[in-house]
Amino acid sequence: MRDQIESYAARLAVRIQSAGADLDPDILQLPGGSVIATLLWLYAKGSTALRKH
């Protein structure tokens, strides 16, 4: 059980780090930048997922 939790935590940490790597900090300085950055990230991840299938 503990191994499963540690594995899940490691996968979650990798996803969070990869999300941060894809984020352009200049977008956050724009008005509504956090919303824009979130939408762009979701679009990029969604389009990548659709291309895989």
N, C-alpha and C positions, 0 to 999 in steps of 0.2 A: 504494500500500500504506500509506504513511504517513498519507494522508488518511483511509483507512478506520479506522486505529487511533485517530486523533484524534477521529473521529466517534463511535466506540464509547466512548471515554473520556468524551466530553462527555455522551452519553446516560446512561452509568453514573452520572456525577456528578449529573445532574438527578434520577435515580431515588433516589439516596441522600439528596439534599436534600429531596425530597418525602416520603420516609419519615420523616425527622426532623421535618418540619413537622406531620405527622399524629400525632406521639407526644406524649402528655401526660406531663410530667415528674413529676407527682404519683403516677402509677401506679408509677414506678420506686422510690418510697420504701416501698411496701408489701412485706411478706414475699413473695418470689417475684415481685416486680414486673417484672423483666426478662422472665420467662416469660409473665406475663400480658400485658404490652405487646406482645410478639412475636405471641402468639396473637390478640390483638385486631386488630393490624395485618394479619395474614394473613387474618383473617375479613373485614375491611373491603375489602381488595383483591380477595379472592375473590368476595365478593357483588357488587362493582362489575363485575367481569369477567363474571359470570353474567348480570347485567342487560343488558349490552351485546349478548349473543348471543341 
